[in-house]
């Protein structure tokens, strides 16, 4: 029987490559589009990370000093907003 902790670890391992690609896409967008006092919006389509790992991704950027908001919008599409 698998414990919740082991299940989460296996899920992380399974999606590690997607997670790394998502971080790379976010880092690229931030380094290209950020200027002091302004936010950067990144479409979820550029960040292909499973919903199970969204909170982990958001928390990593929050720990790095970003205020991150994930918005679900059926009309315009989902997006992340990053602000320092």
C-alpha positions in Angstrom: 0.0 0.0 0.0 1.3 3.4 -0.9 1.2 6.3 1.6 0.1 9.8 0.6 3.7 11.0 1.0 5.0 8.3 -1.3 2.2 9.0 -3.8 3.1 12.7 -3.9 6.8 11.8 -4.4 6.1 9.5 -7.3 3.8 12.1 -8.8 6.6 14.7 -8.6 9.1 12.3 -10.2 6.6 11.5 -13.0 6.2 15.1 -13.9 9.7 16.4 -13.1 10.5 17.1 -16.8 7.2 19.1 -17.3 7.8 21.0 -14.1 11.3 22.0 -15.2 10.0 23.1 -18.6 7.3 25.2 -16.9 9.9 26.9 -14.7 12.1 27.6 -17.8 9.1 29.2 -19.7 8.2 31.3 -16.7 11.8 32.4 -16.1 12.0 33.4 -19.8 8.8 35.4 -19.7 9.9 37.2 -16.4 13.3 38.0 -17.7 11.9 39.4 -21.0 8.9 41.2 -19.8 9.4 42.3 -16.1 10.1 45.9 -15.2 9.9 47.3 -11.6 6.4 48.0 -10.5 4.7 46.1 -13.3 3.2 42.6 -13.4 3.9 39.9 -16.0 1.1 37.7 -17.3 1.9 34.3 -18.5 -0.7 32.2 -20.3 -1.2 28.7 -18.8 -0.8 27.3 -22.3 2.9 28.3 -22.0 3.2 26.5 -18.7 2.2 22.9 -19.2 2.1 21.6 -15.7 -0.5 19.2 -14.3 -3.0 20.7 -11.9 -1.5 18.6 -9.0 1.8 20.5 -9.3 0.3 24.1 -9.7 0.5 24.9 -6.0 4.1 23.6 -5.8 5.1 25.8 -8.8 3.3 28.9 -7.4 4.9 28.3 -4.0 8.4 28.1 -5.5 8.0 31.5 -7.1 6.5 33.0 -3.9 9.5 31.8 -2.0 11.7 33.5 -4.6 9.9 36.8 -3.8 7.1 36.9 -6.4 3.5 37.6 -5.7 1.8 34.9 -7.9 -1.9 34.7 -8.8 -3.4 31.9 -11.0 -6.6 32.9 -12.7 -9.1 30.5 -14.2 -11.0 32.2 -17.0 -13.1 30.2 -19.5 -13.4 33.2 -21.8 -9.8 34.4 -22.1 -8.1 31.3 -20.9 -6.2 30.6 -17.7 -3.1 32.6 -16.8 -0.6 33.4 -14.1 0.2 36.9 -12.9 3.6 37.6 -11.4 4.4 40.8 -9.5 7.3 41.7 -7.3 
